[in-house]
Amino acid sequence: MQRLYDFIRRHPTAVDTLWAVFLFGISGMSYVSNHSSHGSTAAALLCAAGLGVVVALRRRAPEKMLVLAIVMGLAQLALNVRPNVADMAMLVAIYTAAAVGERWASRLALGGSLVASMIAMWRWPNEYGDGSSTMSAGQVAFVAVVMTVPFVLAWVLGDSMRTRRAYFAQLEERAARLEKEREAQAKVAVAAERARIARELHDVVAHNVSVMVVQADGAAYVMESAPDQAKIALETISMTGRQALAEMRRLLGVLRTGEHREAGEYVPQPDVEQIEELVEQVRTAGLTVDFKIEGTPRPLPSGVELTAYRIVQEALTNTRKHGGPDAGASVRLVYFDDGLGLLVEDDGRGAVHEVYEDGGADGQGHGLIGMRERVGMVGGTLDAGPRPGGGFRISALLPLKPAH
């Protein structure tokens, strides 16, 4: 059964042609057996052939076939070919024009369906009566309505099918549009994620590499005079490098698709509790840092935790890069009732103006721009610039929300 349905869908014209041949055969037999009541057999067969063509080609040229059906109807009137089974093709033509034809063809089909029966009654009044030549006005009206109903129903069914197809086409168009919008949103999300990863990589590389450079310089300086200190410096370089690699694996793993990643392969995102470890790492690298926590620590949203850590990391990295050899820094974390305050200051030379002016871009396009974006994503505020007495200050206020 499914094969038959698939064949019908793939070859609609062939199926219509079979129906046309079937209709012409029945009509021909009817004409031959009742030629006296249908007028000229040749004319009747000609009209039946024309109506067969209407059925066969109705889907390929619905407007032309509607016009041909009208022409065949007029030919029947002129040649006195009375209504017969071949006229079923007119119902088919009306339905097809209403379903898939142009609007003008649909309107023409509706008009023809309303007047066809009345014209036929006028031309062959005895065909619809009781054999007498006269009918009352009520009988005429009743018969006209009854004979008109099939034609109007054919048009209504076709127009309903047109409406249904238009509705489904609208649904498909809407689904396609939504799919495109989802693809666009996915691309935006991917771009945002890559930007986030770029900021993360910048923070990780800038901080850890600067620590490693400082330790390497110190180790080279004391290699001969204080080998124990050189050994400690090399161990710090190794530990810092491993930590940087672990964080980079975690970040680059986001870019890997379709590959198996074992649980625990990447370290978790840094949080506020690790700020103290970060400060200690910077102290080991030779920068004097004063670290204090004020207020009562409490759970924070993961986005706020990561933002706070990265702000402190970037600020201390800038201090090492721009503060000078004798610079010192201080880090304050203040837990307010409705927010977490961060204050990172140093007493060094201060950063060059490109770091905090024109949006705060450093040589790689990140720096304070990354800070501002992070703070903006969690709904906080950031202020960065030179201190009045020298050095540099970065302060931020991040909103607190209960962690779920």
C-alpha positions as CSV (number, residue, x, y, z in Angstrom):
1,M,0.0,0.0,0.0
2,Q,2.8,2.4,0.8
3,R,4.4,1.7,-2.6
4,L,1.2,2.6,-4.3
5,Y,1.0,5.8,-2.3
6,D,4.6,6.7,-3.2
7,F,3.9,6.0,-6.9
8,I,0.9,8.3,-6.9
9,R,2.9,11.1,-5.2
10,R,5.8,10.7,-7.7
11,H,3.6,10.4,-10.8
12,P,0.5,12.5,-10.4
13,T,0.0,13.2,-14.1
14,A,0.2,9.5,-14.9
15,V,-2.5,8.8,-12.3
16,D,-4.7,11.6,-13.7
17,T,-4.2,10.2,-17.2
18,L,-5.5,6.8,-16.1
19,W,-8.5,8.4,-14.6
20,A,-9.1,10.4,-17.8
21,V,-8.9,7.3,-19.9
22,F,-11.3,5.5,-17.5
23,L,-13.8,8.5,-17.7
24,F,-13.6,8.7,-21.5
25,G,-14.2,4.9,-21.8
26,I,-17.4,5.0,-19.6
27,S,-18.6,8.2,-21.5
28,G,-17.9,6.6,-24.9
29,M,-19.9,3.5,-24.0
30,S,-22.7,5.7,-22.6
31,Y,-22.8,7.7,-25.8
32,V,-22.8,4.7,-28.1
33,S,-25.6,2.9,-26.2
34,N,-27.7,6.1,-25.9
35,H,-26.8,8.1,-29.0
36,S,-30.3,9.0,-29.7
37,S,-30.7,10.8,-26.4
38,H,-27.3,12.6,-26.4
39,G,-27.3,14.0,-29.9
40,S,-24.4,13.4,-32.4
41,T,-22.2,10.6,-31.2
42,A,-19.1,12.2,-32.8
43,A,-19.8,15.5,-31.1
44,A,-20.3,13.7,-27.8
45,L,-17.1,11.8,-28.2
46,L,-15.3,15.0,-29.0
47,C,-16.6,16.7,-25.9
48,A,-15.7,13.6,-23.8
49,A,-12.1,13.6,-25.2
50,G,-11.7,17.3,-24.4
51,L,-13.0,16.7,-20.8
52,G,-10.6,13.8,-20.5
53,V,-7.7,16.1,-21.4
54,V,-8.9,18.4,-18.6
55,V,-8.6,15.6,-16.1
56,A,-5.2,14.4,-17.4
57,L,-3.5,17.8,-17.4
58,R,-5.3,19.5,-14.5
59,R,-2.2,19.7,-12.2
60,R,0.2,20.8,-14.9
61,A,-1.9,23.7,-16.2
62,P,-4.9,24.2,-13.9
63,E,-5.9,27.6,-15.4
64,K,-5.8,26.4,-19.0
65,M,-7.7,23.2,-18.1
66,L,-10.4,25.3,-16.4
67,V,-10.7,27.4,-19.6
68,L,-10.8,24.2,-21.7
69,A,-13.6,22.8,-19.4
70,I,-15.6,25.9,-20.0
71,V,-15.1,25.6,-23.7
72,M,-16.2,22.0,-23.7
73,G,-19.3,23.1,-21.7
74,L,-20.2,25.7,-24.3
75,A,-19.6,23.1,-27.0
76,Q,-22.1,20.8,-25.3
77,L,-24.6,23.6,-25.3
78,A,-24.0,24.4,-29.0
79,L,-24.0,20.8,-30.2
80,N,-26.9,19.6,-28.0
81,V,-24.7,17.1,-26.1
82,R,-26.7,16.6,-22.9
83,P,-25.2,16.2,-19.4
84,N,-23.5,12.9,-18.8
85,V,-20.8,11.2,-16.8
86,A,-18.0,13.0,-18.7
87,D,-19.1,16.2,-17.0
88,M,-17.5,15.0,-13.8
89,A,-14.4,16.5,-15.3
90,M,-15.9,20.0,-14.7
91,L,-16.1,19.3,-10.9
92,V,-12.4,18.2,-11.0
93,A,-11.4,21.3,-13.0
94,I,-13.3,23.6,-10.5
95,Y,-11.6,21.9,-7.5
96,T,-8.1,22.1,-9.0
97,A,-8.5,25.7,-10.0
98,A,-9.6,26.6,-6.5
99,A,-6.8,24.5,-4.9
100,V,-3.7,25.4,-6.9
101,G,-4.7,27.8,-9.7
102,E,-4.3,31.5,-9.8
103,R,-6.7,33.7,-8.0
104,W,-8.5,34.8,-11.1
105,A,-9.0,31.1,-12.1
106,S,-10.4,30.4,-8.6
107,R,-12.9,33.2,-8.9
108,L,-13.8,32.1,-12.4
109,A,-14.3,28.6,-11.2
110,L,-16.6,29.9,-8.4
111,G,-18.7,31.9,-10.9
112,G,-19.0,29.0,-13.2
113,S,-20.1,26.6,-10.4
114,L,-22.9,29.0,-9.5
115,V,-24.3,29.4,-13.1
116,A,-23.5,26.0,-14.7
117,S,-26.6,24.2,-13.4
118,M,-29.0,27.0,-14.2
119,I,-27.7,27.1,-17.8
120,A,-28.0,23.4,-18.1
121,M,-31.6,23.6,-16.8
122,W,-32.4,26.3,-19.3
123,R,-30.9,24.3,-22.2
124,W,-32.4,20.9,-21.3
125,P,-35.4,21.4,-19.0
126,N,-36.8,17.9,-19.5
127,E,-33.5,16.4,-18.1
128,Y,-34.3,17.6,-14.6
129,G,-38.1,17.4,-14.5
130,D,-40.6,14.5,-14.3
131,G,-40.8,14.1,-18.1
132,S,-43.2,17.1,-18.6
133,S,-42.1,20.3,-20.2
134,T,-43.3,22.5,-17.4
135,M,-42.1,22.9,-13.7
136,S,-43.3,25.3,-11.0
137,A,-41.1,28.1,-9.9
138,G,-40.4,26.3,-6.6
139,Q,-39.4,23.1,-8.4
140,V,-37.1,25.1,-10.6
141,A,-35.4,26.8,-7.6
142,F,-35.1,23.5,-5.7
143,V,-33.6,21.6,-8.6
144,A,-31.2,24.5,-9.3
145,V,-30.0,24.6,-5.8
146,V,-29.5,20.8,-5.7
147,M,-27.6,20.8,-8.9
148,T,-25.5,23.7,-7.9
149,V,-24.4,22.1,-4.5
150,P,-21.8,19.7,-6.0
151,F,-20.1,22.4,-8.0
152,V,-19.9,24.8,-5.0
153,L,-18.7,22.0,-2.8
154,A,-15.9,21.2,-5.3
155,W,-14.9,24.8,-5.1
156,V,-15.1,25.0,-1.3
157,L,-13.0,21.8,-1.0
158,G,-10.4,23.2,-3.3
159,D,-10.2,26.6,-1.6
160,S,-9.9,24.8,1.8
161,M,-7.0,22.8,0.4
162,R,-5.4,26.0,-0.8
163,T,-5.8,27.6,2.7
164,R,-4.3,24.5,4.3
165,R,-1.3,24.4,2.0
166,A,-0.7,28.0,2.6
167,Y,-0.9,27.5,6.4
168,F,1.6,24.6,6.2
169,A,3.9,26.6,3.9
170,Q,3.8,29.4,6.5
171,L,4.7,27.0,9.2
172,E,7.6,25.6,7.2
173,E,8.8,29.1,6.5
174,R,8.5,30.0,10.2
175,A,10.4,26.8,11.1
176,A,13.1,27.6,8.6
177,R,13.4,31.2,9.9
178,L,13.6,30.0,13.5
179,E,16.2,27.5,12.5
180,K,18.3,30.2,10.9
181,E,17.8,32.4,14.0
182,R,19.0,29.5,16.2
183,E,22.0,29.1,14.0
184,A,22.7,32.8,14.2
185,Q,22.4,32.7,18.0
186,A,24.6,29.7,18.1
187,K,27.3,31.5,16.1
188,V,27.0,34.5,18.4
189,A,27.3,32.2,21.4
190,V,30.4,30.5,19.9
191,A,32.0,33.9,19.2
192,A,31.3,35.0,22.8
193,E,32.7,31.8,24.1
194,R,35.8,32.2,22.0
195,A,36.2,35.7,23.2
196,R,35.9,34.5,26.8
197,I,38.5,31.8,26.2
198,A,40.8,34.4,24.7
199,R,40.5,36.6,27.8
200,E,41.1,33.5,30.0
201,L,44.2,32.5,28.0
202,H,45.5,36.1,28.2
203,D,45.1,36.1,32.0
204,V,46.7,32.7,32.4
205,V,49.6,33.2,30.1
206,A,50.3,36.8,31.1
207,H,50.4,36.0,34.8
208,N,52.2,32.6,34.8
209,V,54.7,33.5,32.2
210,S,55.7,36.7,34.0
211,V,56.2,34.7,37.2
212,M,58.3,32.2,35.3
213,V,60.4,35.0,33.7
214,V,61.1,36.6,37.1
215,Q,62.0,33.3,38.7
216,A,64.2,32.4,35.7
217,D,66.1,35.7,35.9
218,G,66.6,35.2,39.6
219,A,67.8,31.7,39.2
220,A,70.3,32.7,36.6
221,Y,71.6,35.5,38.8
222,V,72.2,33.3,41.9
223,M,73.0,30.1,40.1
224,E,76.7,30.1,41.2
225,S,76.5,32.0,44.4
226,A,73.4,30.5,46.0
227,P,72.5,27.2,44.3
228,D,69.8,26.4,46.9
229,Q,67.9,29.6,46.0
230,A,68.3,28.8,42.3
231,K,66.9,25.4,43.0
232,I,63.9,26.9,44.7
233,A,63.4,29.3,41.8
234,L,63.5,26.4,39.3
235,E,60.9,24.5,41.4
236,T,58.7,27.5,41.3
237,I,59.1,27.7,37.6
238,S,58.1,24.1,37.2
239,M,55.1,24.4,39.5
240,T,53.9,27.6,37.8
241,G,54.3,26.0,34.3
242,R,52.3,23.0,35.3
243,Q,49.5,25.2,36.7
244,A,49.5,27.2,33.5
245,L,49.4,24.1,31.3
246,A,46.5,22.7,33.4
247,E,44.5,25.8,33.0
248,M,45.2,26.1,29.3
249,R,44.1,22.5,28.8
250,R,40.8,23.3,30.5
251,L,40.3,26.3,28.3
252,L,41.3,24.7,25.1
253,G,39.2,21.7,25.9
254,V,36.2,23.9,25.3
255,L,37.2,24.2,21.7
256,R,37.5,20.4,21.2
257,T,34.3,18.9,19.7
258,G,33.4,15.3,19.1
259,E,36.3,14.0,21.2
260,H,36.2,12.0,24.4
261,R,37.3,13.9,27.5
262,E,37.7,12.1,30.7
263,A,36.3,13.6,33.8
264,G,38.8,15.4,35.9
265,E,41.2,16.0,33.0
266,Y,40.9,19.8,33.5
267,V,41.2,21.7,36.7
268,P,38.1,23.6,38.0
269,Q,37.8,27.4,37.5
270,P,39.6,29.6,39.9
271,D,37.5,31.1,42.8
272,V,37.9,33.7,45.5
273,E,39.5,31.2,47.9
274,Q,42.4,30.8,45.5
275,I,43.2,34.5,45.5
276,E,45.3,34.0,48.6
277,E,47.3,31.3,46.7
278,L,47.7,33.7,43.8
279,V,49.0,36.4,46.1
280,E,51.5,33.9,47.6
281,Q,52.7,32.9,44.2
282,V,53.3,36.6,43.3
283,R,55.2,37.1,46.6
284,T,57.4,34.1,45.7
285,A,58.1,35.9,42.4
286,G,59.5,38.8,44.3
287,L,56.6,41.3,44.5
288,T,55.6,42.5,48.0
289,V,51.9,42.2,48.3
290,D,49.7,43.0,51.4
291,F,46.5,40.9,51.3
292,K,43.5,41.5,53.6
293,I,39.9,40.2,53.7
294,E,37.2,42.3,55.4
295,G,33.7,41.3,56.2
296,T,32.3,37.8,56.5
297,P,33.1,35.5,53.5
298,R,30.1,33.8,52.0
299,P,29.2,31.7,48.9
300,L,29.3,33.6,45.6
301,P,28.0,32.8,42.1
302,S,30.7,31.1,40.1
303,G,30.8,34.0,37.6
304,V,31.6,36.4,40.4
305,E,34.2,34.1,41.8
306,L,36.0,33.8,38.5
307,T,35.7,37.5,37.8
308,A,37.2,38.5,41.2
309,Y,40.1,36.1,40.7
310,R,40.9,37.3,37.2
311,I,40.7,41.0,38.2
312,V,43.3,40.4,41.0
313,Q,45.4,38.3,38.7
314,E,45.4,41.0,35.9
315,A,46.1,43.8,38.4
316,L,49.1,42.1,39.9
317,T,50.4,41.2,36.5
318,N,50.2,44.8,35.4
319,T,52.0,45.8,38.6
320,R,54.9,43.5,37.8
321,K,55.0,44.7,34.2
322,H,54.7,48.4,34.7
323,G,55.3,49.1,38.4
324,G,59.1,49.0,38.4
325,P,61.6,46.9,40.4
326,D,60.7,48.3,43.9
327,A,57.0,48.4,43.6
328,G,54.7,47.0,46.2
329,A,51.0,46.2,46.0
330,S,48.0,45.7,48.3
331,V,44.9,43.6,47.7
332,R,41.7,44.1,49.6
333,L,38.6,41.9,49.5
334,V,35.6,43.5,51.2
335,Y,32.3,41.6,51.7
336,F,29.4,44.0,51.9
337,D,25.8,43.1,52.5
338,D,25.0,43.4,48.8
339,G,28.3,43.2,47.0
340,L,32.0,42.1,47.0
341,G,34.5,45.0,46.8
342,L,37.9,44.6,45.3
343,L,40.8,47.1,45.7
344,V,44.2,46.5,44.2
345,E,46.8,49.3,44.5
346,D,50.5,49.6,43.9
347,D,53.1,52.3,44.6
348,G,55.1,51.9,41.5
349,R,55.6,54.0,38.4
350,G,52.0,53.4,37.3
351,A,51.0,51.9,34.0
352,V,51.4,53.7,30.6
353,H,48.3,55.6,29.6
354,E,47.4,53.1,26.8
355,V,46.6,50.5,29.5
356,Y,43.8,52.6,31.0
357,E,42.9,55.1,28.3
358,D,41.1,54.4,25.0
359,G,39.2,51.6,26.6
360,G,42.1,50.0,28.4
361,A,43.7,47.8,25.7
362,D,47.1,46.4,26.1
363,G,49.4,45.2,23.4
364,Q,47.3,42.1,22.7
365,G,43.9,43.9,22.8
366,H,42.9,42.5,26.3
367,G,44.0,43.9,29.7
368,L,41.5,46.2,31.2
369,I,39.1,45.6,28.3
370,G,38.8,42.0,29.6
371,M,38.3,43.3,33.1
372,R,35.5,45.6,32.1
373,E,33.8,42.9,30.1
374,R,34.0,40.4,33.0
375,V,32.6,43.0,35.5
376,G,29.9,44.0,33.1
377,M,28.8,40.4,32.6
378,V,28.1,40.1,36.3
379,G,26.5,43.5,36.6
380,G,29.3,45.2,38.5
381,T,31.3,48.4,38.1
382,L,35.0,48.9,37.6
383,D,37.3,51.9,38.1
384,A,40.9,51.9,37.0
385,G,43.6,54.6,36.8
386,P,46.6,56.3,38.3
387,R,46.7,57.0,42.1
388,P,47.0,60.7,43.1
389,G,50.3,59.9,45.0
390,G,51.7,57.7,42.3
391,G,51.2,54.1,41.3
392,F,48.0,52.5,40.0
393,R,44.6,51.6,41.5
394,I,41.9,49.2,40.3
395,S,38.7,49.0,42.2
396,A,35.6,46.9,41.4
397,L,32.2,46.2,43.0
398,L,30.6,42.9,42.1
399,P,27.0,42.3,43.1
400,L,26.4,39.4,45.5
401,K,23.6,36.9,45.1
402,P,23.0,33.7,47.1
403,A,24.7,30.7,45.5
404,H,22.3,27.9,44.4
